[in-house]
Structure formats: C-alpha cells, structure tokens
C-alpha cells in the first residue's frame, strides 16, 4: 500500500470555502487503476490557520505516479480553487509506503 497526503494550512475563517471546494468537486478517482480510498482530514487550528490533509491510498507508488500524469488528475485539479486568501501557502506533499 502507498499513501499520499497533502497538508494544507487554511486561513482562519476560510475553512468552509475550502471544505466546499472538496465537497463539490468531481475527483475523477472512480475507476483509476490502483486507487483504493480517499479522506479529507481536518486537524487543529492555531492563531493563524486550520490544518487539513488530503489522504489517498493506492495499491502502489507506481499507481499513484501514473494517476498524477493522467487526464483524470488534470480534470480533478482544474477549477478546484477556493477564493483568494484561503491558502496560507502551497500544499505540502508527504508520501508513505506501508512496510507492515
């Protein structure tokens, strides 16, 4: 199993905008070879932002990498922009391979 997570720092007061983008978008993940699941996670808040993570699981790193080069990936990410000021910076990608 392979896990890809993007961590997002979302400006206070923009949480609903961010969540609505994810709720209303078509992920284009159904039927993608090697895809096994997705969750959007909401973490703690501090004085500046609320932490979120997108968590996708894949059969392998190769399946994830193939998706990132696919039309499904491009379609999923087109128009997925909340209003200006939502993000505190670029998402931070973290990847993990299951060993147990």
N, C-alpha and C positions, 0 to 999 in steps of 0.2 A: 504494500500500500504506500501511496505517496500523498502528502498533504501540502497544499499551497494556501498560505494565509497572507492577506494584505491587511496591514494595520492602518487605520485612518484616524487622524486627530481632527475632530469636528468641532468647530467653534460653538461655544455655548449659545443656545437659542436657535441653532440650525439643525438640531437633531431630527425634528420632524421632516424637514426638507430632505435630508439625507436618507432617512428611512423610506420616505415616499418614493424616491427615485428607485430604490431597490425593490419595493413592493410592486411598482407599476411597470417595471421593465421586463422585457422578454429576454431571459438569459440565454436562450438558444442552446441550452445544455442537454435537453432531452435527446437521446439518441446519439450523443457524441461518444465515439468508441473510448472505453476506459474510464468514463466518468461514473462515479458511484454515489456522490452526495454533496450537498451544499448547505451551509448555515451562515446567517449573518448574526454576529455576536455583538452585544452591547456591553461595554466594560464600564469602569469607574469614570467619574468626572473629577476634574480639579478646578482651579480658579480660571483656567483658560479654555479647556476643551473636554469633550467626552470621547473616550476611546472606543472604537469599533474594530472588528476584524471580520473579514470575509474568509470562510473556511471551506475549501473544496477538497474532496477526497477523490483519488484516482487509483486505478489499478497499478500504474507505474509512472515514473518520471517521464518516460517516452510518450505515454498517452497525454499527459499534461502539456508537454512541449509541442506535440502535434496540434493540440487544440489552440495553443497560443499563435499558431501560424495559419489557422483555418478561417474560412469565411464566417463560421459561427462565432468565433472570437470577435472579429471585426463588427459583426452585427450586434452582438451583445453589448459592446462598448460604445457604439455610436448613439448619440443622444442621451447618454447616461450622465448628464451634467446637472447637478443641483445649482441653485442660484449662487451668484458670486459671493464670496466671503464664507462659504460653508467649510471649505478645507483649510486647515492650518498649515498645510504643506503637502508634499507628494505622498501617496501611499507608500508604505514600506513592505516589500515582498519578503516573506520568510518561507522557506520550503523545508520539508522534513520527509525522510524515508523511514518507514517502520522497520525496526530491527527485531522486535518481539511480537 
